[in-house]
Amino acid sequence: MASKEKETMTEDTQSWLDRLRKFGGDLGLPKIDVDQLIDAHRKNLDALDRSAQVAAGGAKSLAGKQREILESALTEAAAMARDFKPTGDPQQIVAKQTEFAKKAFESAVQNTRDVAELATKTTTDATAIIRDRLRDSLSDLRAGLRRSDG
């Protein structure tokens, strides 16, 4: 864009902001610090971006954990099936089947717990960013209102 066009855009934007300020002043509205408003929106967008990055990282970690769980389960099942030789005493066969089922159940419970903890941590971290930004925004708003009252 040519510098003359940039100057025109800046002048148009500035005159628009001046008209908006004058209109607000004529109505008796409190003065708005445009730079502060722009900075607040920049911080909001930054917080949303960081939150989305945390959520995306968490989703990637979850997918990796689920892949790891599946690979481990398949390896364990193959090893147990290979070692399982249903010959001999029926009580030994039942005992081996029971142990196989118990190991599979314990593994499933632990894997479910691991996935739930990872999902909870990701959600907590992503929402903490937004919560902290909201708290900061409200503090900034209160501070701005005190300045305009004083």
VOLO-809368 format. One record per residue (C-alpha): residue number from 0; residue in three letters; chain; x, y, z. Coordinates in nm, 2 decimals. Layout:
% residues N
R  num  residuo  cadena      c1      c2      c3
R  NUM      ALA       A       X       Y       Z
...
END
This chain:
% residues 150
R  num  residuo  cadena      c1      c2      c3
R    0      MET       A    0.00    0.00    0.00
R    1      ALA       A    0.14    0.34   -0.09
R    2      SER       A    0.23    0.58    0.19
R    3      LYS       A   -0.03    0.83    0.07
R    4      GLU       A   -0.31    0.57    0.10
R    5      LYS       A   -0.18    0.48    0.46
R    6      GLU       A   -0.19    0.85    0.55
R    7      THR       A   -0.55    0.88    0.42
R    8      MET       A   -0.66    0.56    0.61
R    9      THR       A   -0.49    0.70    0.93
R   10      GLU       A   -0.66    1.04    0.89
R   11      ASP       A   -1.00    0.87    0.82
R   12      THR       A   -0.96    0.65    1.12
R   13      GLN       A   -0.84    0.94    1.34
R   14      SER       A   -1.13    1.16    1.23
R   15      TRP       A   -1.37    0.88    1.29
R   16      LEU       A   -1.24    0.83    1.64
R   17      ASP       A   -1.25    1.20    1.70
R   18      ARG       A   -1.62    1.21    1.59
R   19      LEU       A   -1.69    0.91    1.81
R   20      ARG       A   -1.53    1.08    2.11
R   21      LYS       A   -1.72    1.41    2.04
R   22      PHE       A   -2.05    1.22    2.01
R   23      GLY       A   -1.98    1.04    2.34
R   24      GLY       A   -1.89    1.37    2.51
R   25      ASP       A   -2.20    1.54    2.38
R   26      LEU       A   -2.41    1.26    2.53
R   27      GLY       A   -2.22    1.29    2.86
R   28      LEU       A   -2.07    0.94    2.83
R   29      PRO       A   -1.75    0.87    3.02
R   30      LYS       A   -1.43    0.91    2.81
R   31      ILE       A   -1.30    0.59    2.66
R   32      ASP       A   -0.93    0.52    2.65
R   33      VAL       A   -0.91    0.37    2.30
R   34      ASP       A   -0.55    0.26    2.34
R   35      GLN       A   -0.65    0.08    2.66
R   36      LEU       A   -0.95   -0.08    2.49
R   37      ILE       A   -0.73   -0.20    2.20
R   38      ASP       A   -0.48   -0.34    2.45
R   39      ALA       A   -0.75   -0.52    2.63
R   40      HIS       A   -0.88   -0.68    2.31
R   41      ARG       A   -0.52   -0.78    2.22
R   42      LYS       A   -0.48   -0.95    2.56
R   43      ASN       A   -0.81   -1.13    2.51
R   44      LEU       A   -0.71   -1.26    2.17
R   45      ASP       A   -0.37   -1.36    2.32
R   46      ALA       A   -0.54   -1.55    2.60
R   47      LEU       A   -0.77   -1.73    2.35
R   48      ASP       A   -0.48   -1.82    2.14
R   49      ARG       A   -0.28   -1.96    2.44
R   50      SER       A   -0.59   -2.15    2.56
R   51      ALA       A   -0.64   -2.30    2.21
R   52      GLN       A   -0.27   -2.41    2.20
R   53      VAL       A   -0.30   -2.58    2.54
R   54      ALA       A   -0.62   -2.75    2.43
R   55      ALA       A   -0.46   -2.86    2.10
R   56      GLY       A   -0.16   -2.99    2.29
R   57      GLY       A   -0.38   -3.18    2.53
R   58      ALA       A   -0.58   -3.33    2.24
R   59      LYS       A   -0.25   -3.44    2.08
R   60      SER       A   -0.13   -3.59    2.42
R   61      LEU       A   -0.47   -3.77    2.46
R   62      ALA       A   -0.44   -3.92    2.11
R   63      GLY       A   -0.08   -4.03    2.18
R   64      LYS       A   -0.19   -4.18    2.52
R   65      GLN       A   -0.48   -4.37    2.35
R   66      ARG       A   -0.24   -4.50    2.08
R   67      GLU       A    0.00   -4.61    2.35
R   68      ILE       A   -0.28   -4.78    2.55
R   69      LEU       A   -0.40   -4.97    2.23
R   70      GLU       A   -0.05   -5.08    2.14
R   71      SER       A    0.02   -5.20    2.50
R   72      ALA       A   -0.32   -5.38    2.52
R   73      LEU       A   -0.26   -5.56    2.19
R   74      THR       A    0.10   -5.66    2.29
R   75      GLU       A   -0.02   -5.79    2.63
R   76      ALA       A   -0.31   -5.97    2.48
R   77      ALA       A   -0.09   -6.14    2.22
R   78      ALA       A    0.16   -6.24    2.49
R   79      MET       A   -0.11   -6.38    2.71
R   80      ALA       A   -0.27   -6.57    2.43
R   81      ARG       A    0.07   -6.71    2.32
R   82      ASP       A    0.14   -6.82    2.68
R   83      PHE       A   -0.21   -6.96    2.74
R   84      LYS       A   -0.21   -7.33    2.67
R   85      PRO       A   -0.54   -7.48    2.78
R   86      THR       A   -0.42   -7.83    2.86
R   87      GLY       A   -0.42   -8.01    3.18
R   88      ASP       A   -0.62   -7.95    3.49
R   89      PRO       A   -0.95   -7.76    3.44
R   90      GLN       A   -0.88   -7.56    3.76
R   91      GLN       A   -0.55   -7.44    3.62
R   92      ILE       A   -0.72   -7.34    3.30
R   93      VAL       A   -0.99   -7.14    3.49
R   94      ALA       A   -0.72   -6.99    3.71
R   95      LYS       A   -0.52   -6.87    3.40
R   96      GLN       A   -0.84   -6.74    3.24
R   97      THR       A   -0.92   -6.55    3.56
R   98      GLU       A   -0.57   -6.41    3.58
R   99      PHE       A   -0.60   -6.30    3.22
R  100      ALA       A   -0.93   -6.13    3.28
R  101      LYS       A   -0.80   -5.97    3.60
R  102      LYS       A   -0.49   -5.82    3.43
R  103      ALA       A   -0.70   -5.70    3.14
R  104      PHE       A   -0.95   -5.53    3.38
R  105      GLU       A   -0.68   -5.37    3.59
R  106      SER       A   -0.51   -5.24    3.28
R  107      ALA       A   -0.83   -5.10    3.14
R  108      VAL       A   -0.90   -4.93    3.48
R  109      GLN       A   -0.56   -4.78    3.49
R  110      ASN       A   -0.57   -4.66    3.13
R  111      THR       A   -0.91   -4.51    3.18
R  112      ARG       A   -0.77   -4.33    3.49
R  113      ASP       A   -0.47   -4.20    3.30
R  114      VAL       A   -0.68   -4.07    3.01
R  115      ALA       A   -0.93   -3.90    3.25
R  116      GLU       A   -0.64   -3.73    3.44
R  117      LEU       A   -0.48   -3.61    3.12
R  118      ALA       A   -0.82   -3.47    2.99
R  119      THR       A   -0.89   -3.30    3.33
R  120      LYS       A   -0.54   -3.14    3.33
R  121      THR       A   -0.58   -3.02    2.98
R  122      THR       A   -0.92   -2.87    3.05
R  123      THR       A   -0.81   -2.71    3.37
R  124      ASP       A   -0.50   -2.56    3.21
R  125      ALA       A   -0.69   -2.42    2.91
R  126      THR       A   -0.98   -2.27    3.12
R  127      ALA       A   -0.73   -2.13    3.37
R  128      ILE       A   -0.59   -1.91    3.10
R  129      ILE       A   -0.93   -1.77    3.01
R  130      ARG       A   -1.03   -1.74    3.38
R  131      ASP       A   -0.72   -1.54    3.46
R  132      ARG       A   -0.77   -1.31    3.16
R  133      LEU       A   -1.13   -1.25    3.26
R  134      ARG       A   -1.02   -1.17    3.62
R  135      ASP       A   -0.75   -0.93    3.48
R  136      SER       A   -1.01   -0.77    3.24
R  137      LEU       A   -1.25   -0.70    3.53
R  138      SER       A   -0.96   -0.55    3.73
R  139      ASP       A   -0.87   -0.33    3.44
R  140      LEU       A   -1.24   -0.23    3.40
R  141      ARG       A   -1.27   -0.14    3.77
R  142      ALA       A   -0.94    0.06    3.76
R  143      GLY       A   -1.07    0.24    3.45
R  144      LEU       A   -1.40    0.33    3.62
R  145      ARG       A   -1.22    0.46    3.93
R  146      ARG       A   -1.00    0.68    3.71
R  147      SER       A   -1.30    0.82    3.53
R  148      ASP       A   -1.49    0.89    3.86
R  149      GLY       A   -1.19    1.06    4.02
END
